[in-house]
């Protein structure tokens, strides 16, 4: 099973496509424009619950908000996963 970390935030492009300003986005999300700007400009990463809320509010998929970067697993972790899958 692959593991991922959050990459670049896609919100600037998403908001342009949807015709929503940063201020409108902040108001929809109930946050300050400054806080919204931190997320939009990649100065701060959103937590899982906020990602789901943003996706719901904008009517998009949660996976579209950030680029997902696959993180290679350590060989020891991979062996443990393979072993548990064989036991099932």
N, C-alpha and C positions, 0 to 999 in steps of 0.2 A: 504494500500500500504506500503510495508516494506521500511525502510530506512537503508542505509549502510554507513559504514566508511571503509577507506582503511586499510587493514592489511599489512601483510608481502609482500614484492615485490618478484615476481616470476621470474624476469629477469635473475638472475644467471642460473637457470635451463633451461630457455627458450633459452638463448644464447648458452649454452652447447649443447642442442638438435639440434640447428640450425648450430652449428659449427662456431659461430661468436665470436671473441675475444672482450674484453672490448674496445680495441683501435678501432677495426673495427666498433663496435657499435657507439662509439663516433663520428667517421668520418661520418658514414651514417646519423647520427642525426645532424651533424653540431655543435657539442658542444665539449668542452675540455674533455680529458680523466678524469680529476679531477671531473668535473660536472657529467659526466656519472657515475663515481664511487660512487658519493654521492647518486644518485638515486638507483643504483644497490645494494648498501650496506645499504639501508634503513636509510641513514643519512638525507635524504630529500625526500619529497613526490612530485610526479609529479602533475601538474594541469591537468584539463580535456583535454584541447587542446593538450598538450604534450602526454598524454596517447593515444589519437586518432592518433597522428602522429607516435608514436612508433609502434602502432598496424599496421597501414597502411604500414609503412616502412618494418616491419618484416613479414608481411603477416599473422598476428595472430588476434585473437579476443581481443578487448580492455579489456574485462572482465577477460582475462587470465593473465594480467600483475600483478594485485594485488589480494591477497586473499580479499574477501569481508566479512566484519563482520556486521551482522545484528544488528542494534541499536534499542532497544525496545523503542516504543513511550510512551510518557507520557499519562496517561489515558485521560486527557483533550484534547489532540491532537487527540487521537483515536476517541473520541466522536464527535469532529468536523468533522472529515473525514467521519464517518458513517452517520452523519446528512446530509452532502452535497451529499453523494452517494444516499441517500433516496430521496432527492429533485430532482435528475436528472431523 
